[in-house]
Amino acid sequence: MTTERTRKVGLSLAGAGVGVIGVAIVFGLTTDSGGPDWVGIITAIAGVVIAFTGLFQAFRGDTPHKA
């Protein structure tokens, strides 16, 4: 992929990660009884991983790697 396209894909991926975090927070990170909602917490953590992956892809150095 070209550099510009890679950057756009990375930023889209970062945006999707932030969206996943937002959905997890909207639906709640705790249960009705006050305990932790592990599905929501794991979903939020997955969103953080997706966002960081997208940011890495968008802003990594453009040096070629030789095998």
Buried (B, 14 or more C-beta within 10 A) or exposed (E): EEEEEBBBBBBEBBEBBBEBBEEBEEEEBEEEEEEEBEEBEEBBEBBBEBBEBBBEBBEEEEEEEEE
